[in-house]
Amino acid sequence: MLKLKMPFLKTEAPRDFEVWDCHTHIGTDRDGLSLEAEKLLQLMKISKLQKCVAFPFDEVAAGEDFHAPNDRIYKAFMKYPDRIIPFFRINPNFPAWKNEAVLRKSQGFKGIKLHPRAQKFKILDPKAKEVFGWASENKIPILMHTGLGMGKIGLDVRKLLSEFGSLRLIFGHAGIADLDNVIDAVRSVDNRHVYFETSVVKAYDLIDLIDRVEADRIIFGSDVPYGDMEAGVQLLKDIAEAADIDSDALANIFKNNLQRCLDGR
């Protein structure tokens, strides 16, 4: 059981590490929530973030290939190349994803966003496995939703990681839908590029995550505009420091692990 130095929630203090956010959106979701690139940059400035991964919402006008929403990410990347790390979103249910993936890779996109619940596919669906295979072959990370609405996914994750041994995979929302079994699945394979991303994970679950998962596998994310960027940084920092996570490990959580995943180091 992790023992925290109390009180672990503190007022904001100067940071001696950079912060890269692994989970942000640009565009307009079908639920009506929206965020434009300029507003995202404002939030980054307020929260003192250096870079962020950005990808499309689940947009009404996504079509079969998310081409228009991905174009919006590309334009934001071209405008803010030193601040935005572009990920493209695809729907494995439609063959059009293949041409979209090739195009976005050629444009310098750094990763893929998959959302099994929103796009209505199972992790081990043959169509989804084609995407995982393509990403593995092309050494491109996948950020996959593993939070609300996913159910018991641990066994599927274990089979997925066993089949694609070099896959770079980031569990969006830290696999919280089935955390115990997801952790066991990760421990069952020899792949250092599988990570737990922390966006909108509750404090007690973050404590559990930090207790059971090595810092080299944890990546900060905010999920703005659904999550609060500044509060997310502070909460994770406070819990990590209360758990005696040292400064090097903090730097890994907030930047280096994501950078290593992107670079394949």
C-alpha positions as a Markdown table, in Angstrom:
| # | Residue | x | y | z |
|---|---|---|---|---|
| 1 | Met | 0.0 | 0.0 | 0.0 |
| 2 | Leu | 1.4 | 3.4 | -1.0 |
| 3 | Lys | 2.0 | 5.7 | 1.9 |
| 4 | Leu | 1.6 | 9.4 | 1.1 |
| 5 | Lys | 3.1 | 12.3 | 2.9 |
| 6 | Met | 0.1 | 14.4 | 4.0 |
| 7 | Pro | -1.2 | 16.8 | 3.2 |
| 8 | Phe | -0.4 | 16.0 | -0.5 |
| 9 | Leu | -2.5 | 18.7 | -2.1 |
| 10 | Lys | -0.5 | 21.8 | -2.1 |
| 11 | Thr | -0.5 | 25.3 | -3.6 |
| 12 | Glu | 1.2 | 25.7 | -7.0 |
| 13 | Ala | 5.0 | 25.9 | -6.8 |
| 14 | Pro | 7.6 | 26.5 | -9.5 |
| 15 | Arg | 8.4 | 23.5 | -11.7 |
| 16 | Asp | 11.8 | 22.3 | -12.6 |
| 17 | Phe | 10.6 | 20.2 | -15.5 |
| 18 | Glu | 8.8 | 20.7 | -18.8 |
| 19 | Val | 5.3 | 19.5 | -19.2 |
| 20 | Trp | 4.0 | 17.8 | -22.4 |
| 21 | Asp | 0.3 | 17.0 | -22.5 |
| 22 | Cys | -0.6 | 13.7 | -24.2 |
| 23 | His | -4.3 | 14.2 | -24.6 |
| 24 | Thr | -6.0 | 17.3 | -26.1 |
| 25 | His | -8.6 | 17.9 | -28.8 |
| 26 | Ile | -9.2 | 20.4 | -31.6 |
| 27 | Gly | -12.5 | 20.9 | -33.4 |
| 28 | Thr | -16.1 | 20.2 | -32.4 |
| 29 | Asp | -17.5 | 17.1 | -30.8 |
| 30 | Arg | -20.9 | 15.6 | -31.6 |
| 31 | Asp | -21.8 | 16.4 | -28.0 |
| 32 | Gly | -21.4 | 20.1 | -28.8 |
| 33 | Leu | -18.1 | 20.8 | -26.9 |
| 34 | Ser | -15.4 | 22.5 | -29.0 |
| 35 | Leu | -11.9 | 23.8 | -28.8 |
| 36 | Glu | -9.9 | 25.7 | -31.3 |
| 37 | Ala | -6.2 | 25.7 | -31.7 |
| 38 | Glu | -5.8 | 29.3 | -30.5 |
| 39 | Lys | -7.7 | 28.6 | -27.3 |
| 40 | Leu | -5.6 | 25.4 | -26.7 |
| 41 | Leu | -2.5 | 27.5 | -27.0 |
| 42 | Gln | -4.0 | 30.0 | -24.4 |
| 43 | Leu | -4.6 | 27.1 | -22.0 |
| 44 | Met | -1.1 | 25.9 | -22.5 |
| 45 | Lys | 0.3 | 29.3 | -21.7 |
| 46 | Ile | -1.8 | 29.6 | -18.5 |
| 47 | Ser | -0.8 | 26.1 | -17.4 |
| 48 | Lys | 2.9 | 26.6 | -18.4 |
| 49 | Leu | 2.9 | 23.7 | -20.8 |
| 50 | Gln | 5.5 | 23.4 | -23.6 |
| 51 | Lys | 3.9 | 21.0 | -26.0 |
| 52 | Cys | 0.7 | 18.9 | -26.4 |
| 53 | Val | -0.6 | 16.0 | -28.5 |
| 54 | Ala | -3.7 | 17.1 | -30.3 |
| 55 | Phe | -6.2 | 15.1 | -32.3 |
| 56 | Pro | -9.9 | 15.4 | -33.5 |
| 57 | Phe | -13.0 | 15.1 | -31.4 |
| 58 | Asp | -15.6 | 12.5 | -32.4 |
| 59 | Glu | -17.0 | 14.8 | -35.0 |
| 60 | Val | -20.4 | 14.6 | -36.7 |
| 61 | Ala | -18.7 | 15.4 | -40.0 |
| 62 | Ala | -16.0 | 12.8 | -39.5 |
| 63 | Gly | -17.1 | 10.7 | -42.5 |
| 64 | Glu | -15.5 | 7.3 | -42.9 |
| 65 | Asp | -11.9 | 8.5 | -42.6 |
| 66 | Phe | -11.9 | 11.6 | -40.3 |
| 67 | His | -10.3 | 13.4 | -43.2 |
| 68 | Ala | -11.7 | 16.9 | -42.5 |
| 69 | Pro | -11.1 | 16.8 | -38.7 |
| 70 | Asn | -7.6 | 15.5 | -39.4 |
| 71 | Asp | -7.0 | 18.4 | -41.8 |
| 72 | Arg | -7.9 | 20.8 | -39.0 |
| 73 | Ile | -5.2 | 19.2 | -36.8 |
| 74 | Tyr | -2.7 | 19.5 | -39.7 |
| 75 | Lys | -3.4 | 23.2 | -40.1 |
| 76 | Ala | -2.9 | 23.7 | -36.4 |
| 77 | Phe | 0.4 | 21.8 | -36.6 |
| 78 | Met | 1.5 | 23.9 | -39.5 |
| 79 | Lys | 0.7 | 27.1 | -37.6 |
| 80 | Tyr | 2.2 | 25.9 | -34.3 |
| 81 | Pro | 4.8 | 23.3 | -35.2 |
| 82 | Asp | 6.8 | 23.8 | -32.0 |
| 83 | Arg | 3.8 | 23.4 | -29.7 |
| 84 | Ile | 1.4 | 20.9 | -31.2 |
| 85 | Ile | 2.2 | 17.2 | -31.7 |
| 86 | Pro | -0.3 | 16.0 | -34.3 |
| 87 | Phe | -2.1 | 12.7 | -34.0 |
| 88 | Phe | -4.7 | 11.6 | -36.6 |
| 89 | Arg | -8.0 | 9.8 | -35.8 |
| 90 | Ile | -9.4 | 7.0 | -37.8 |
| 91 | Asn | -12.3 | 4.5 | -37.8 |
| 92 | Pro | -11.1 | 0.9 | -38.3 |
| 93 | Asn | -14.6 | -0.1 | -39.5 |
| 94 | Phe | -14.0 | 1.5 | -42.9 |
| 95 | Pro | -11.2 | 0.7 | -45.4 |
| 96 | Ala | -10.7 | 4.4 | -46.0 |
| 97 | Trp | -8.5 | 4.6 | -42.9 |
| 98 | Lys | -5.6 | 3.1 | -44.9 |
| 99 | Asn | -5.2 | 6.0 | -47.4 |
| 100 | Glu | -5.8 | 8.5 | -44.6 |
| 101 | Ala | -3.0 | 6.9 | -42.5 |
| 102 | Val | -0.6 | 6.9 | -45.3 |
| 103 | Leu | -1.4 | 10.6 | -46.1 |
| 104 | Arg | -1.0 | 11.7 | -42.5 |
| 105 | Lys | 2.2 | 9.8 | -42.0 |
| 106 | Ser | 3.6 | 11.6 | -45.0 |
| 107 | Gln | 2.6 | 15.0 | -43.5 |
| 108 | Gly | 4.5 | 14.4 | -40.3 |
| 109 | Phe | 1.8 | 13.2 | -38.0 |
| 110 | Lys | 3.3 | 11.4 | -35.0 |
| 111 | Gly | 0.6 | 9.1 | -33.8 |
| 112 | Ile | -3.0 | 7.7 | -34.1 |
| 113 | Lys | -6.0 | 8.2 | -31.8 |
| 114 | Leu | -8.4 | 5.2 | -31.6 |
| 115 | His | -11.7 | 5.2 | -29.6 |
| 116 | Pro | -13.2 | 1.8 | -29.6 |
| 117 | Arg | -16.4 | 2.9 | -27.8 |
| 118 | Ala | -17.1 | 5.9 | -30.0 |
| 119 | Gln | -16.3 | 4.2 | -33.2 |
| 120 | Lys | -18.0 | 0.9 | -32.1 |
| 121 | Phe | -15.3 | -1.7 | -32.5 |
| 122 | Lys | -13.7 | -4.3 | -30.3 |
| 123 | Ile | -10.0 | -4.2 | -29.5 |
| 124 | Leu | -9.5 | -7.6 | -31.1 |
| 125 | Asp | -11.8 | -7.0 | -34.1 |
| 126 | Pro | -9.9 | -8.1 | -37.2 |
| 127 | Lys | -10.4 | -4.7 | -38.7 |
| 128 | Ala | -8.9 | -3.0 | -35.6 |
| 129 | Lys | -6.0 | -5.5 | -35.7 |
| 130 | Glu | -5.1 | -4.3 | -39.2 |
| 131 | Val | -4.6 | -0.8 | -37.7 |
| 132 | Phe | -2.5 | -2.1 | -34.8 |
| 133 | Gly | -0.4 | -4.1 | -37.3 |
| 134 | Trp | 0.1 | -1.1 | -39.6 |
| 135 | Ala | 1.0 | 1.1 | -36.7 |
| 136 | Ser | 3.5 | -1.5 | -35.4 |
| 137 | Glu | 5.1 | -1.9 | -38.8 |
| 138 | Asn | 5.4 | 1.9 | -39.3 |
| 139 | Lys | 6.6 | 2.5 | -35.7 |
| 140 | Ile | 3.7 | 4.9 | -35.0 |
| 141 | Pro | 2.2 | 5.1 | -31.5 |
| 142 | Ile | -1.5 | 4.6 | -30.8 |
| 143 | Leu | -3.3 | 6.4 | -28.1 |
| 144 | Met | -6.4 | 4.3 | -27.4 |
| 145 | His | -9.4 | 5.2 | -25.2 |
| 146 | Thr | -9.5 | 2.7 | -22.3 |
| 147 | Gly | -11.7 | 4.7 | -19.9 |
| 148 | Leu | -15.4 | 5.2 | -19.5 |
| 149 | Gly | -17.6 | 2.6 | -21.2 |
| 150 | Met | -14.9 | 0.1 | -22.1 |
| 151 | Gly | -15.8 | -2.7 | -19.6 |
| 152 | Lys | -13.4 | -5.6 | -18.9 |
| 153 | Ile | -10.6 | -5.2 | -21.5 |
| 154 | Gly | -7.7 | -6.8 | -19.7 |
| 155 | Leu | -7.8 | -10.1 | -21.5 |
| 156 | Asp | -8.1 | -8.5 | -24.9 |
| 157 | Val | -5.2 | -6.2 | -24.1 |
| 158 | Arg | -3.1 | -9.2 | -23.1 |
| 159 | Lys | -3.8 | -10.9 | -26.4 |
| 160 | Leu | -3.2 | -7.7 | -28.3 |
| 161 | Leu | 0.2 | -7.1 | -26.7 |
| 162 | Ser | 1.2 | -10.7 | -27.2 |
| 163 | Glu | 0.4 | -10.6 | -30.9 |
| 164 | Phe | 2.0 | -7.2 | -31.6 |
| 165 | Gly | 5.2 | -7.3 | -29.6 |
| 166 | Ser | 6.6 | -4.0 | -30.8 |
| 167 | Leu | 3.4 | -2.0 | -30.7 |
| 168 | Arg | 3.7 | 1.5 | -29.1 |
| 169 | Leu | 0.5 | 1.8 | -27.1 |
| 170 | Ile | -0.7 | 4.5 | -24.8 |
| 171 | Phe | -3.8 | 3.7 | -22.7 |
| 172 | Gly | -5.9 | 6.8 | -22.7 |
| 173 | His | -7.3 | 7.4 | -19.2 |
| 174 | Ala | -4.8 | 4.8 | -17.9 |
| 175 | Gly | -6.9 | 1.7 | -18.6 |
| 176 | Ile | -9.0 | 2.6 | -15.7 |
| 177 | Ala | -12.0 | 0.6 | -17.1 |
| 178 | Asp | -10.1 | -2.5 | -16.0 |
| 179 | Leu | -7.0 | -1.3 | -14.3 |
| 180 | Asp | -6.0 | -4.5 | -12.4 |
| 181 | Asn | -6.2 | -6.7 | -15.5 |
| 182 | Val | -4.6 | -4.1 | -17.8 |
| 183 | Ile | -1.6 | -3.8 | -15.4 |
| 184 | Asp | -1.3 | -7.6 | -15.4 |
| 185 | Ala | -1.4 | -7.7 | -19.2 |
| 186 | Val | 1.4 | -5.2 | -19.5 |
| 187 | Arg | 3.5 | -7.1 | -17.0 |
| 188 | Ser | 3.0 | -10.3 | -19.1 |
| 189 | Val | 4.9 | -9.0 | -22.1 |
| 190 | Asp | 8.4 | -7.6 | -22.8 |
| 191 | Asn | 7.5 | -4.2 | -24.3 |
| 192 | Arg | 8.8 | -1.0 | -22.8 |
| 193 | His | 6.6 | 1.1 | -25.0 |
| 194 | Val | 3.3 | 0.5 | -23.3 |
| 195 | Tyr | 2.1 | 3.5 | -21.2 |
| 196 | Phe | -0.7 | 4.6 | -18.9 |
| 197 | Glu | -1.9 | 8.2 | -19.7 |
| 198 | Thr | -3.5 | 10.0 | -16.8 |
| 199 | Ser | -6.2 | 12.3 | -18.2 |
| 200 | Val | -9.4 | 12.7 | -16.0 |
| 201 | Val | -8.3 | 9.8 | -13.7 |
| 202 | Lys | -9.6 | 10.4 | -10.2 |
| 203 | Ala | -7.1 | 11.1 | -7.3 |
| 204 | Tyr | -7.6 | 7.7 | -5.6 |
| 205 | Asp | -7.0 | 5.9 | -8.9 |
| 206 | Leu | -3.9 | 8.0 | -9.6 |
| 207 | Ile | -2.6 | 7.0 | -6.2 |
| 208 | Asp | -3.3 | 3.3 | -7.1 |
| 209 | Leu | -1.6 | 3.7 | -10.5 |
| 210 | Ile | 1.5 | 5.3 | -9.1 |
| 211 | Asp | 1.7 | 2.6 | -6.4 |
| 212 | Arg | 1.6 | -0.2 | -8.9 |
| 213 | Val | 3.1 | 1.0 | -12.1 |
| 214 | Glu | 6.7 | 2.2 | -12.6 |
| 215 | Ala | 7.1 | 5.9 | -13.4 |
| 216 | Asp | 8.7 | 5.1 | -16.7 |
| 217 | Arg | 5.2 | 3.9 | -17.9 |
| 218 | Ile | 3.1 | 6.9 | -16.8 |
| 219 | Ile | 2.4 | 9.8 | -19.1 |
| 220 | Phe | 0.6 | 13.0 | -18.2 |
| 221 | Gly | -2.6 | 13.9 | -20.1 |
| 222 | Ser | -5.4 | 16.4 | -19.5 |
| 223 | Asp | -8.2 | 15.6 | -22.0 |
| 224 | Val | -9.0 | 19.3 | -22.4 |
| 225 | Pro | -11.7 | 20.6 | -22.8 |
| 226 | Tyr | -13.2 | 17.7 | -20.8 |
| 227 | Gly | -10.4 | 17.9 | -18.2 |
| 228 | Asp | -8.7 | 20.8 | -16.6 |
| 229 | Met | -5.1 | 21.2 | -17.8 |
| 230 | Glu | -3.7 | 23.2 | -14.9 |
| 231 | Ala | -5.5 | 21.2 | -12.2 |
| 232 | Gly | -4.5 | 18.0 | -13.9 |
| 233 | Val | -0.8 | 18.9 | -13.7 |
| 234 | Gln | -1.0 | 20.0 | -10.1 |
| 235 | Leu | -2.9 | 16.9 | -8.9 |
| 236 | Leu | -0.5 | 14.4 | -10.6 |
| 237 | Lys | 2.5 | 16.4 | -9.4 |
| 238 | Asp | 1.3 | 16.5 | -5.8 |
| 239 | Ile | 0.4 | 12.8 | -5.6 |
| 240 | Ala | 3.7 | 11.8 | -7.2 |
| 241 | Glu | 5.7 | 14.0 | -4.8 |
| 242 | Ala | 3.7 | 12.7 | -1.8 |
| 243 | Ala | 4.7 | 9.2 | -3.0 |
| 244 | Asp | 8.4 | 10.2 | -2.9 |
| 245 | Ile | 8.7 | 10.1 | -6.7 |
| 246 | Asp | 12.0 | 11.8 | -7.4 |
| 247 | Ser | 12.7 | 14.7 | -9.7 |
| 248 | Asp | 14.0 | 12.5 | -12.6 |
| 249 | Ala | 10.9 | 10.3 | -12.4 |
| 250 | Leu | 8.7 | 13.4 | -12.4 |
| 251 | Ala | 10.4 | 14.7 | -15.5 |
| 252 | Asn | 9.8 | 11.3 | -17.2 |
| 253 | Ile | 6.1 | 11.4 | -16.3 |
| 254 | Phe | 5.5 | 14.9 | -17.5 |
| 255 | Lys | 7.7 | 14.9 | -20.7 |
| 256 | Asn | 10.4 | 12.3 | -21.2 |
| 257 | Asn | 8.2 | 9.2 | -21.4 |
| 258 | Leu | 6.0 | 10.7 | -24.1 |
| 259 | Gln | 9.1 | 11.9 | -26.0 |
| 260 | Arg | 10.6 | 8.4 | -25.8 |
| 261 | Cys | 7.4 | 6.8 | -27.0 |
| 262 | Leu | 7.3 | 9.2 | -30.0 |
| 263 | Asp | 11.0 | 8.6 | -30.8 |
| 264 | Gly | 10.9 | 4.9 | -30.2 |
| 265 | Arg | 13.9 | 5.0 | -27.8 |
